[in-house]
Amino acid sequence: MDCVQFADDITESVADKDLAVIAQKLTTSFTKVKDYCKFNDLVVKTSRTQLLIFETPNKKIPDDFCPILDNCKIKPTNSAKLLGVKIDRHFTFA
């Protein structure tokens, strides 16, 4: 599990072939970040949390894969902006 911070943005990354393991790793990582933020009087806005899963064309992610973080379902998105760069689920840049 990797954590990258820039200003007020935090990016977490985990990897595994098993989606259940990915969901567990994300939950564990999110909990650690949330605890750190709470200790330092910061707030994680779960409503602004995005999930981008990089996938290959021959391995699709099920539509119902939505990890629950802080009682909020996080549905995977097709693309996300990271430090001003738009990245999609096939790891191409726009």
N, C-alpha and C positions, 0 to 999 in steps of 0.2 A: 504494500500500500504506500503510495506516494502522496505527499501534500505539497502544493506550491501556493504561495501567498504573494499577492501584489496589491498594495494599497488595501482596499476593502474587499477584494475578491479572493476567494479560496477555491482551488481546484484540487479535487481528490481523484486519484486513479487507482483502480484495482484490475487485476486480470485473473481469469480462470476459464476453463472450458465449460464448467458447470454453472448455470445461471443461479442455482440456489446458493452456491458458494459465493458468487459475486454479490448477491443480495445481502448475505450475511456479512461479508467484508465491508460493503458500503455502510451497513447499519452500524457496525463496530467503529468504523472510521468517523462517521457522522457523529456518533455519540461522543467520541474523544474530542472532536472539534467543538461541539456544542458545550461540553464541559469546560474546555479551555476558554471559550468565549464568555461563558457565564462567570468563571473565576475572575476574568478581566473586565467585567461589566460591559460586555459586548453582546449583541443579539444576532443570532442566525435567522434570517428570514426564509423559512421553509417554502413559503409561497413563491420565492424567486429562485428556488433551487432547480437546476436543470440536470437531466440525465442524458448523456450521449453515449451510446454503445457502438463501438466500431465493429462492423461485421463484414464478412466476406459474402459475395453473391451466392455461394453455395450453402451458407449456413445462416438461416433467417432466425431472428429473435421472435418468439411468440408475441402476438398482439396483447396478450393479457399480462405480460411481465411488467409489473409496477411495484417496485420496492416501497415499503411504508417507512418513512422517516419522520419521527416526531408526530405520529398519528396523521400524516399527510401522504397520500399516494403520489409517487413521483413517476410520471409516465415518460418513457423515453421520447426524445425529440429527434427529428431528422438532421438538425444542425444546431450549432451553438456558436456564439461569439466569444472568443477567448482573447482578451487583451486587444480587441479591435479586429481580430482575424476571424472570419467565419469558417468553421470547419464542419464538414458533414460526416455522416456515419460511415462513409467509405474512405474517410481520411483524405478528402480533397479540399483544397482551399479556394475561397472565393474572395 
